[in-house]
Amino acid sequence: MNGFKFMTKRFLILGLLMMLFTSISFADSTNTINVSGKGSVYVKPDVFKIELSVENRGQDTKSIQEQNSKISNKLKKDLLDMGVKENDIRTLYYKLYEEKYYDEVQKIRKFKEYVVRNTIEVTTYDVDLLAKIIDKASKEKVSTISNIQFDVLNKKEHYNEALKLAYKDAKSKADALSSAMNVSIKSVNKVSENSTYPTYLYRKAYALEDSNSSVLDISSGEYEIDATIDVEYKY
């Protein structure tokens, strides 16, 4: 009988302890403030990429390939003379294909001509040099300028700075809320990062064959790098 009473008391004590711990856990989970923070850093782009395409058309593949090679080699030499490094000139693709048209009378597609297109990507770290490259391309037999990209080399460094600003923003909000609630923040319970920084700022294409003037007025503006976080504080 005494053993039964002892076991009963033991279960009662264990039950009370479990209820106590459950109550503490519940209190801890509810005594929190959840806020979001955002930080933004504005930097000038310091790397610029541009795609230049040379296109030739005709009935003879050998002839148009020779013409294309001549123009492309001249373009590369001009770029090197302007100060572009050879490692910053990259061939994206070289394509030779047949262009066809639809014969309304015979209701079939027929051969029209061969087309060869050579596209290179040029990287520079000077916006003024980028303008000169566009100007030069407009005076050479370059068919199209496309995908002008403004970017930042050290995005990670600037993004980390934006993260710090985002945390300061979150802390400011949490302080304001805790003051209004008349409680004191004890610690940070959890931090979640929600943002990713972009890869480029600006893209545009120019069809130079229809242009009567050089494209020289290029403004890189500022590159905005954002960071957002969610923070849970305990009070």
C-alpha positions in Angstrom: 0.0 0.0 0.0 2.9 2.3 0.9 4.5 1.5 -2.4 1.4 2.4 -4.3 1.2 5.8 -2.5 4.9 6.4 -3.3 4.4 5.6 -7.0 1.3 7.9 -7.0 3.2 10.8 -5.4 6.0 10.2 -7.9 3.7 10.4 -10.9 2.0 13.5 -9.5 5.4 15.2 -9.1 6.5 14.2 -12.6 3.2 15.5 -13.9 3.6 18.8 -12.2 7.1 19.2 -13.5 5.9 18.4 -17.0 3.2 21.0 -16.7 5.7 23.5 -15.4 8.2 22.9 -18.2 5.3 23.1 -20.8 4.2 26.4 -19.3 7.7 27.8 -19.5 8.2 26.6 -23.0 4.8 28.1 -24.0 5.7 31.4 -22.3 9.1 31.5 -24.1 7.5 30.8 -27.5 4.9 33.6 -27.1 7.2 36.2 -25.6 8.7 37.2 -28.9 8.7 40.1 -31.3 9.0 39.4 -35.0 10.1 42.2 -37.3 11.6 42.6 -40.8 14.5 44.9 -41.8 15.7 46.2 -45.1 19.0 47.8 -46.0 20.1 49.4 -49.3 23.5 50.3 -50.6 24.0 52.5 -53.7 27.2 52.1 -55.7 28.5 53.2 -59.0 28.8 50.3 -61.5 32.5 49.5 -62.3 32.2 46.7 -64.9 30.5 47.0 -68.2 29.7 44.3 -70.8 28.5 44.7 -74.4 27.8 42.3 -77.2 28.8 43.1 -80.8 27.5 41.1 -83.8 28.9 41.0 -87.3 26.6 39.6 -89.9 27.1 38.9 -93.6 24.7 37.5 -96.2 25.1 36.0 -99.6 24.8 33.0 -101.9 28.3 31.7 -101.3 29.3 30.4 -97.9 33.0 30.8 -98.4 32.7 34.4 -99.5 30.5 35.6 -96.7 32.6 33.8 -94.1 35.7 35.5 -95.4 34.0 38.9 -95.3 32.8 38.2 -91.8 36.3 37.1 -90.6 37.8 40.3 -92.1 35.4 42.6 -90.4 35.6 40.7 -87.1 39.4 40.7 -87.1 39.4 44.5 -87.8 37.0 45.1 -85.0 39.1 43.1 -82.5 42.2 45.0 -83.5 40.4 48.3 -83.0 39.3 47.2 -79.6 42.8 46.2 -78.5 44.1 49.5 -79.8 41.5 51.3 -77.7 42.8 49.6 -74.5 40.5 46.6 -74.2 42.5 43.6 -72.9 42.5 40.5 -75.1 41.1 38.4 -72.2 38.1 40.7 -72.1 37.1 39.9 -75.7 35.2 36.6 -75.8 33.4 34.9 -78.7 29.9 34.1 -77.7 28.9 32.2 -80.8 29.5 31.8 -84.5 26.6 30.7 -86.6 26.2 29.8 -90.3 22.7 29.0 -91.5 20.3 29.1 -94.5 17.6 31.7 -94.6 14.5 30.7 -96.4 11.3 32.3 -97.6 7.8 31.1 -98.3 6.8 30.7 -101.9 3.1 31.7 -102.0 2.6 30.2 -105.5 4.2 26.8 -104.8 3.3 26.8 -101.2 6.7 25.7 -100.0 9.7 27.2 -98.3 12.6 28.0 -100.6 16.3 28.9 -100.1 17.0 32.6 -100.0 20.6 33.1 -98.9 23.2 32.0 -96.4 23.8 34.0 -93.3 26.8 34.0 -91.0 26.8 35.8 -87.7 29.7 36.2 -85.3 28.9 37.7 -81.8 31.6 38.7 -79.3 31.3 40.0 -75.7 33.5 42.8 -74.7 34.1 43.7 -71.0 35.5 47.0 -69.9 35.8 48.8 -66.5 35.4 52.3 -67.8 32.1 53.8 -68.8 33.8 56.3 -71.0 35.6 53.5 -72.9 32.2 51.8 -73.3 30.9 54.9 -75.1 34.0 54.9 -77.3 33.4 51.2 -78.1 29.8 51.9 -79.2 31.0 54.9 -81.2 33.6 52.8 -83.0 31.2 49.9 -83.6 28.7 52.4 -85.2 31.5 53.4 -87.7 32.5 49.9 -88.5 30.4 47.2 -90.2 29.0 46.0 -87.0 25.4 44.9 -87.4 24.1 45.0 -83.8 25.0 46.1 -80.4 23.0 44.2 -77.7 22.9 43.4 -74.0 24.7 46.3 -72.5 25.2 45.3 -68.9 26.2 47.5 -65.9 27.5 45.5 -63.0 29.6 45.7 -59.8 32.7 43.7 -59.1 32.5 43.5 -55.3 28.8 42.9 -54.9 29.3 40.5 -52.0 31.1 43.3 -50.0 28.4 45.8 -50.7 25.7 43.2 -50.0 27.2 42.5 -46.6 27.0 46.2 -45.8 23.3 46.2 -46.8 22.8 43.2 -44.5 24.2 45.3 -41.6 21.8 48.1 -42.4 18.9 45.7 -42.6 19.7 44.4 -39.1 19.9 48.0 -37.8 16.5 48.7 -39.4 15.0 45.5 -37.7 16.5 46.4 -34.3 15.0 49.9 -34.5 11.6 48.5 -35.2 11.9 46.0 -32.4 13.0 48.7 -29.9 10.0 50.8 -30.9 7.6 47.9 -30.4 9.1 46.8 -27.1 8.9 50.4 -25.8 5.3 50.6 -26.8 4.6 47.2 -25.1 6.6 48.3 -22.0 8.9 45.3 -22.1 12.6 44.8 -22.5 14.3 42.8 -25.3 16.5 40.1 -23.8 18.1 38.5 -26.9 17.8 37.6 -30.5 16.0 34.3 -31.0 16.3 33.8 -34.8 17.5 35.6 -37.9 16.5 34.7 -41.4 18.0 36.2 -44.6 15.4 36.7 -47.4 17.2 38.6 -50.1 19.5 37.9 -53.1 21.4 40.7 -54.9 20.9 41.2 -58.6 23.5 40.4 -61.3 23.1 43.5 -63.6 21.5 46.9 -63.6 20.7 47.7 -67.2 20.3 46.1 -70.6 19.6 47.6 -74.0 20.0 46.8 -77.7 20.9 49.1 -80.6 20.3 48.2 -84.3 23.2 50.2 -85.7 22.3 49.6 -89.3 19.3 52.0 -88.9 21.2 54.6 -86.8 22.4 57.9 -88.2 24.4 58.9 -85.1 26.7 57.4 -82.6 25.4 56.4 -79.2 27.7 58.4 -76.8 25.4 59.6 -74.0 25.7 56.7 -71.6 25.0 57.2 -67.9 25.6 54.2 -65.6 23.7 55.8 -62.7 23.8 54.0 -59.4 23.5 50.3 -58.6 21.1 49.5 -55.8 21.9 46.4 -53.7 19.2 45.4 -51.3 19.1 43.1 -48.3 16.1 42.0 -46.3 16.0 39.9 -43.1 13.4 38.6 -40.6 14.5 38.8 -36.9 12.8 37.2 -33.9 13.6 38.8 -30.5 12.8 37.4 -27.1 11.6 39.6 -24.3 
